[in-house]
Amino acid sequence: MDLLSEGLNKGIAVTGKVLFFAKKESVAPLCYVLSDSNHTCYVVTVYGIRNDAIKEGDQVTLLEPFYRFVDFSWKGKHYKFKSVRVDFVEQLIVNGKYLSSHHAVRTSIYAQHKA
């Protein structure tokens, strides 16, 4: 994690162990807290997968991670953490294997014109 640059990291892979799944009310994205080999913790937000695709204790490799350092204050408290966004199921290797297509969630947009 310490070697990532802000933004897209082409040709880079990061591996970490899933410490826990951060449950929340909204469906997407799924959020996990991982730890790398240096015991650096970071948040991973994942789009386009089912919530049973990654479990606590899994080893996850993130391909071409989009990295961001988050630093903000809210309700009188200051928060700082490293974050990686994963947009596609193809960017994930879980326990040494790519996720299968049944782990993917396809989203769609329904638009309706009202006169």
C-alpha positions as a LaTeX table, in Angstrom:
\begin{tabular}{lrrr}
\hline
Residue & $x$ (\AA) & $y$ (\AA) & $z$ (\AA) \\
\hline
Met1 & 0.00 & 0.00 & 0.00 \\
Asp2 & 2.81 & 2.40 & 0.80 \\
Leu3 & 4.05 & 2.30 & $-2.81$ \\
Leu4 & 0.76 & 3.26 & $-4.48$ \\
Ser5 & 0.32 & 6.60 & $-6.19$ \\
Glu6 & $-2.85$ & 8.66 & $-5.96$ \\
Gly7 & $-5.23$ & 7.57 & $-8.74$ \\
Leu8 & $-5.01$ & 4.55 & $-11.06$ \\
Asn9 & $-1.97$ & 2.30 & $-10.55$ \\
Lys10 & $-1.57$ & 0.52 & $-13.91$ \\
Gly11 & 0.44 & $-2.70$ & $-13.88$ \\
Ile12 & 0.37 & $-2.89$ & $-10.05$ \\
Ala13 & $-1.22$ & $-5.51$ & $-7.80$ \\
Val14 & $-1.86$ & $-5.22$ & $-4.06$ \\
Thr15 & $-2.54$ & $-8.23$ & $-1.84$ \\
Gly16 & $-4.18$ & $-8.11$ & 1.56 \\
Lys17 & $-6.12$ & $-10.14$ & 4.07 \\
Val18 & $-9.76$ & $-9.27$ & 4.69 \\
Leu19 & $-10.15$ & $-8.24$ & 8.33 \\
Phe20 & $-13.87$ & $-7.50$ & 8.14 \\
Phe21 & $-16.81$ & $-6.59$ & 5.93 \\
Ala22 & $-18.25$ & $-3.16$ & 6.73 \\
Lys23 & $-22.02$ & $-3.63$ & 6.66 \\
Lys24 & $-24.10$ & $-0.64$ & 5.70 \\
Glu25 & $-27.60$ & 0.18 & 4.52 \\
Ser26 & $-26.92$ & 0.82 & 0.84 \\
Val27 & $-26.24$ & $-2.03$ & $-1.57$ \\
Ala28 & $-23.26$ & $-0.67$ & $-3.51$ \\
Pro29 & $-20.41$ & $-0.44$ & $-3.10$ \\
Leu30 & $-19.42$ & $-3.25$ & $-0.75$ \\
Cys31 & $-16.78$ & $-2.12$ & 1.75 \\
Tyr32 & $-14.03$ & $-4.18$ & 3.35 \\
Val33 & $-11.09$ & $-3.45$ & 5.62 \\
Leu34 & $-7.89$ & $-5.22$ & 4.55 \\
Ser35 & $-4.37$ & $-5.44$ & 5.93 \\
Asp36 & $-1.24$ & $-5.83$ & 3.79 \\
Ser37 & 2.00 & $-7.65$ & 4.67 \\
Asn38 & 3.25 & $-4.54$ & 6.52 \\
His39 & 0.06 & $-4.57$ & 8.65 \\
Thr40 & $-1.13$ & $-1.38$ & 6.96 \\
Cys41 & $-4.92$ & $-1.29$ & 7.08 \\
Tyr42 & $-6.96$ & 0.15 & 4.23 \\
Val43 & $-10.53$ & 0.31 & 3.00 \\
Val44 & $-11.54$ & $-1.40$ & $-0.24$ \\
Thr45 & $-14.78$ & $-0.44$ & $-1.96$ \\
Val46 & $-15.96$ & $-2.96$ & $-4.54$ \\
Tyr47 & $-18.60$ & $-2.50$ & $-7.21$ \\
Gly48 & $-20.29$ & $-5.22$ & $-9.24$ \\
Ile49 & $-20.00$ & $-8.26$ & $-6.95$ \\
Arg50 & $-22.35$ & $-10.20$ & $-4.73$ \\
Asn51 & $-21.89$ & $-9.77$ & $-0.99$ \\
Asp52 & $-20.89$ & $-13.44$ & $-0.56$ \\
Ala53 & $-17.94$ & $-13.23$ & $-3.01$ \\
Ile54 & $-15.42$ & $-12.06$ & $-0.39$ \\
Lys55 & $-15.39$ & $-13.18$ & 3.24 \\
Glu56 & $-13.43$ & $-12.32$ & 6.37 \\
Gly57 & $-10.06$ & $-14.07$ & 6.32 \\
Asp58 & $-9.83$ & $-14.25$ & 2.51 \\
Gln59 & $-6.64$ & $-13.22$ & 0.75 \\
Val60 & $-7.52$ & $-10.68$ & $-1.93$ \\
Thr61 & $-5.34$ & $-9.38$ & $-4.74$ \\
Leu62 & $-6.43$ & $-6.09$ & $-6.30$ \\
Leu63 & $-5.27$ & $-5.56$ & $-9.88$ \\
Glu64 & $-4.59$ & $-2.02$ & $-11.09$ \\
Pro65 & $-6.02$ & $-0.45$ & $-7.94$ \\
Phe66 & $-7.42$ & 3.07 & $-7.90$ \\
Tyr67 & $-5.88$ & 4.54 & $-4.73$ \\
Arg68 & $-6.94$ & 7.56 & $-2.73$ \\
Phe69 & $-5.93$ & 8.92 & 0.66 \\
Val70 & $-9.06$ & 10.07 & 2.46 \\
Asp71 & $-8.79$ & 12.88 & 5.03 \\
Phe72 & $-11.91$ & 14.60 & 6.38 \\
Ser73 & $-13.70$ & 15.83 & 9.49 \\
Trp74 & $-17.29$ & 14.97 & 10.39 \\
Lys75 & $-19.31$ & 15.77 & 13.51 \\
Gly76 & $-16.24$ & 17.03 & 15.33 \\
Lys77 & $-14.04$ & 14.02 & 14.57 \\
His78 & $-11.12$ & 13.76 & 12.15 \\
Tyr79 & $-10.77$ & 10.70 & 9.88 \\
Lys80 & $-7.78$ & 9.64 & 7.77 \\
Phe81 & $-7.42$ & 6.35 & 5.89 \\
Lys82 & $-6.15$ & 4.73 & 2.71 \\
Ser83 & $-8.76$ & 3.64 & 0.22 \\
Val84 & $-8.79$ & 1.50 & $-2.93$ \\
Arg85 & $-11.73$ & 1.38 & $-5.34$ \\
Val86 & $-12.42$ & $-1.72$ & $-7.43$ \\
Asp87 & $-14.83$ & $-1.17$ & $-10.31$ \\
Phe88 & $-14.80$ & $-4.56$ & $-12.08$ \\
Val89 & $-14.92$ & $-8.18$ & $-10.92$ \\
Glu90 & $-11.95$ & $-8.86$ & $-13.24$ \\
Gln91 & $-9.75$ & $-6.73$ & $-10.93$ \\
Leu92 & $-10.12$ & $-9.22$ & $-8.06$ \\
Ile93 & $-8.33$ & $-12.45$ & $-7.23$ \\
Val94 & $-9.69$ & $-14.12$ & $-4.08$ \\
Asn95 & $-7.66$ & $-16.87$ & $-2.43$ \\
Gly96 & $-5.59$ & $-17.27$ & $-5.59$ \\
Lys97 & $-8.55$ & $-17.54$ & $-7.99$ \\
Tyr98 & $-10.40$ & $-15.10$ & $-10.19$ \\
Leu99 & $-14.04$ & $-14.71$ & $-9.20$ \\
Ser100 & $-16.47$ & $-16.62$ & $-11.38$ \\
Ser101 & $-19.25$ & $-14.95$ & $-13.32$ \\
His102 & $-21.87$ & $-16.03$ & $-10.75$ \\
His103 & $-20.21$ & $-13.66$ & $-8.26$ \\
Ala104 & $-20.79$ & $-10.70$ & $-10.56$ \\
Val105 & $-23.76$ & $-8.38$ & $-10.20$ \\
Arg106 & $-24.88$ & $-6.65$ & $-13.33$ \\
Thr107 & $-26.51$ & $-3.32$ & $-12.81$ \\
Ser108 & $-28.96$ & $-1.65$ & $-15.09$ \\
Ile109 & $-30.59$ & 1.73 & $-15.33$ \\
Tyr110 & $-34.26$ & 2.08 & $-16.06$ \\
Ala111 & $-35.24$ & 5.40 & $-17.58$ \\
Gln112 & $-38.75$ & 6.56 & $-18.25$ \\
His113 & $-39.79$ & 9.70 & $-20.06$ \\
Lys114 & $-42.73$ & 11.44 & $-18.43$ \\
Ala115 & $-44.45$ & 14.09 & $-20.43$ \\
\hline
\end{tabular}
